Amino acid sequence: MTTKLETLPTPEKKSGGAGKPTNRKPRVRESRGTLAFSRAQRGKSLMKHAILILAGGLMIYPLLWMVVSSLRPNDLIFREPGLWLNSLEMSNYTSGWSALTHPFGHYMINSAIVVIGSILGNLVSCSMAAYAFARLQFTAKKLFFGIMLLTIMLPFHVVIVPQYILFSQIGWVNTFWPLIVPKLLATDAFFVFLMVQFIRGIPKELDEAARIDGAGHPRIFLRVILPLMVPALATTTIFTFIWTWNDFFGALIYLTDPDMFTVPVALRAFVDSQSATSWGSLFAMSIVSLLPVFLVFLFGQRFLIKGIATTGIK
């Protein structure tokens, strides 16, 4: 018996066309090009980060130098350049704390009183003024809003003389009232503008729903608008704290009694408190005065970024 052997057909090789084998060289070239492009992008990214780190180091160098100088002996502060420490001189902090008439904590309490009053004044007055500009309709509204914006460009030094004459006539010189009372009158136009932009982003349907329920403008402001303004209020709080805590000129003009000095004026008096200035103690107290600002910014930066982003100030 004869058997027939049937041959199975061999599978044809896939080709790119016309029976020709596929050419893989373009894919290899493409992968090499992608790899080269990614390397170039990585190199650019590393260069950008290196430049940013260098620029950040240059900006933070004076602060680091002040920290290191506060830990050096007074006679070696300007003799040893750089940031290297051979010994720690913690006595600068103890001597600087009690170098003036009162302990340095006394001046920090004075600054805290002015800061708290300024924050409360700005939050209350600026939020009410912003609600009026954003929601109410009254005569010459645009004119008053434009005048308010023009005051942002008005330097503080222009109005300091008439303000001093006014506060001197009512007996407020050498008190904290000239530094706090203007905040209760919405004089910081920047915060009014910031809150106006935020309120304009709140849907008016919420106001209309509250008005249907019988709410007037005071209740709408307190129950609807104000709870939604937390990012803008937090931004106002942080900026007011930083600007008021570091304010030197206003406190120097109105406060003449050493018992009423705030931190910036106390640091200036610290230089004149001795015939030979103790730079180590001065730098030590400067670091102490920067700690509240650093902590406030550290814990409030997310509210600050959110408030600026949602108000369009960016």
MOPEPE-V232122 format. One record per residue. N is the residue number from 1. SS is DSSP state (2 for helix, 1 for strand, 0 for the rest). PHI is phi in whole degrees, 0 to 359 (NA if undefined). D_CENTER is the distance of its C-alpha to the mean C-alpha in Angstrom with 2 decimals. Layout:
n:ss:phi:d_center
N:SS:PHI:D_CENTER
N:SS:PHI:D_CENTER
This chain:
n:ss:phi:d_center
1:0:NA:99.97
2:0:260:97.68
3:0:253:93.92
4:0:263:91.70
5:0:271:88.47
6:0:263:85.72
7:0:269:82.88
8:0:286:79.44
9:0:291:77.48
10:0:283:74.87
11:0:294:71.34
12:0:282:70.40
13:0:284:67.52
14:0:291:64.62
15:1:233:64.24
16:1:287:61.92
17:1:152:64.84
18:0:60:68.53
19:0:72:69.20
20:1:264:67.13
21:1:295:64.93
22:0:290:61.18
23:0:268:59.52
24:0:266:56.44
25:2:295:55.44
26:2:298:52.89
27:2:295:50.99
28:2:297:50.93
29:2:295:49.72
30:2:295:47.05
31:2:295:45.77
32:2:294:45.81
33:2:295:43.85
34:2:296:41.21
35:2:296:40.97
36:2:295:40.67
37:2:295:37.95
38:2:295:35.93
39:2:295:36.40
40:2:296:35.21
41:2:297:32.07
42:2:295:31.48
43:2:295:32.01
44:2:296:29.53
45:2:296:26.89
46:2:296:27.62
47:2:294:27.46
48:2:298:24.04
49:2:295:22.70
50:2:296:24.50
51:2:295:23.01
52:2:296:19.42
53:2:295:20.21
54:2:296:21.88
55:2:295:19.08
56:2:297:16.56
57:2:296:19.25
58:2:294:19.71
59:2:287:16.10
60:2:270:15.99
61:2:300:19.61
62:2:301:19.22
63:2:294:17.21
64:2:296:19.89
65:2:296:22.57
66:2:293:21.47
67:2:297:21.57
68:2:294:24.99
69:2:293:26.23
70:0:291:25.58
71:0:253:28.03
72:0:254:30.69
73:0:298:33.57
74:2:298:33.10
75:2:278:35.84
76:2:249:34.50
77:0:295:30.90
78:0:263:31.81
79:0:266:34.89
80:0:256:33.47
81:0:284:31.04
82:0:86:28.85
83:0:248:27.15
84:0:275:30.38
85:0:250:31.27
86:0:269:34.96
87:0:204:34.56
88:0:260:32.06
89:0:246:32.13
90:0:285:30.57
91:2:293:32.39
92:2:300:29.65
93:2:285:27.55
94:2:290:30.57
95:2:288:31.82
96:2:291:28.49
97:2:295:27.93
98:0:242:31.20
99:0:282:31.55
100:0:266:30.96
101:0:299:32.94
102:0:245:30.98
103:0:302:29.21
104:2:297:25.58
105:2:298:24.71
106:2:298:26.17
107:2:286:23.57
108:2:291:20.75
109:2:294:22.45
110:2:301:22.61
111:2:296:18.90
112:2:295:18.44
113:2:297:20.95
114:2:295:19.24
115:2:294:15.79
116:2:296:17.54
117:2:297:19.62
118:2:292:16.88
119:2:296:14.96
120:2:297:18.36
121:2:297:19.36
122:2:292:16.50
123:2:297:16.82
124:2:286:20.58
125:2:289:21.21
126:2:292:18.60
127:2:292:19.48
128:2:292:23.15
129:2:295:22.96
130:2:295:21.13
131:2:296:23.88
132:2:297:26.51
133:2:289:25.37
134:2:272:24.93
135:2:240:28.04
136:0:275:30.50
137:0:242:33.08
138:0:213:34.18
139:0:294:35.78
140:0:59:33.83
141:2:296:30.67
142:2:294:29.60
143:2:296:30.51
144:2:295:28.41
145:2:294:25.42
146:2:294:25.91
147:2:296:26.24
148:2:298:23.01
149:2:292:21.24
150:2:295:23.15
151:2:292:21.73
152:2:296:18.29
153:2:275:20.20
154:0:274:21.98
155:0:296:21.03
156:2:295:20.76
157:2:290:23.67
158:2:288:25.98
159:2:259:26.06
160:2:292:25.85
161:2:291:29.67
162:2:297:30.80
163:2:295:28.30
164:2:295:29.62
165:2:297:33.17
166:2:297:32.56
167:2:291:31.00
168:2:290:33.70
169:2:292:36.45
170:0:264:35.39
171:0:78:35.00
172:0:260:31.27
173:0:293:30.75
174:0:69:29.96
175:0:227:28.44
176:0:277:25.01
177:2:298:25.98
178:2:297:25.03
179:2:270:21.40
180:2:252:21.34
181:2:301:23.92
182:2:302:22.36
183:2:292:19.42
184:2:283:22.23
185:2:249:23.41
186:0:56:20.45
187:0:279:20.03
188:0:271:16.37
189:2:294:17.40
190:2:299:14.03
191:2:288:13.48
192:2:297:17.17
193:2:296:16.95
194:2:299:14.10
195:2:289:16.30
196:2:299:19.42
197:2:297:18.37
198:2:290:17.68
199:2:296:21.00
200:2:296:22.88
201:0:277:22.11
202:0:276:23.82
203:0:301:27.56
204:2:287:29.87
205:2:298:32.42
206:2:294:30.71
207:2:296:31.31
208:2:294:34.87
209:2:295:35.59
210:2:292:34.48
211:2:292:36.56
212:2:297:39.57
213:0:282:39.27
214:0:95:39.61
215:0:276:36.03
216:0:265:35.16
217:2:297:31.92
218:2:300:30.84
219:2:289:31.52
220:2:298:29.91
221:2:295:26.71
222:2:282:26.72
223:2:263:28.17
224:2:249:27.00
225:2:285:23.96
226:2:299:21.93
227:2:297:22.07
228:2:275:20.86
229:0:265:17.80
230:2:302:16.00
231:2:299:13.05
232:2:293:12.68
233:2:294:13.31
234:2:294:10.74
235:2:297:7.98
236:2:298:9.89
237:2:297:10.20
238:2:293:6.75
239:2:296:6.28
240:2:297:9.94
241:2:299:9.93
242:2:295:7.95
243:2:292:9.99
244:2:286:13.09
245:2:297:13.22
246:0:267:13.14
247:0:291:15.45
248:0:252:18.66
249:2:293:20.69
250:2:297:21.04
251:2:294:21.96
252:2:293:24.30
253:2:287:26.10
254:2:266:26.72
255:0:252:27.10
256:0:246:30.22
257:0:278:31.44
258:2:303:30.24
259:2:292:30.19
260:2:259:27.40
261:0:299:25.13
262:0:268:21.44
263:2:298:19.85
264:2:300:19.20
265:2:291:22.74
266:2:295:24.22
267:2:295:23.06
268:2:293:24.73
269:2:293:27.78
270:2:297:27.81
271:2:293:28.79
272:0:267:31.71
273:0:283:32.81
274:0:227:35.20
275:0:293:37.48
276:0:249:36.14
277:0:293:32.38
278:0:270:31.42
279:2:294:28.63
280:2:298:28.33
281:2:292:27.75
282:2:297:25.29
283:2:295:23.17
284:2:297:23.60
285:2:289:22.32
286:2:294:19.34
287:2:295:18.45
288:2:298:19.12
289:2:289:16.85
290:2:277:13.86
291:2:300:14.55
292:2:299:13.21
293:2:296:9.72
294:2:297:9.98
295:2:292:11.54
296:2:297:9.29
297:2:291:6.29
298:2:295:9.33
299:2:275:10.96
300:2:249:8.50
301:2:292:6.80
302:2:291:9.93
303:2:291:9.78
304:2:295:6.43
305:2:295:8.21
306:2:295:11.39
307:2:294:10.70
308:2:292:9.75
309:2:291:12.69
310:2:275:15.07
311:2:259:14.76
312:0:80:15.55
313:0:293:12.83
314:0:295:12.55
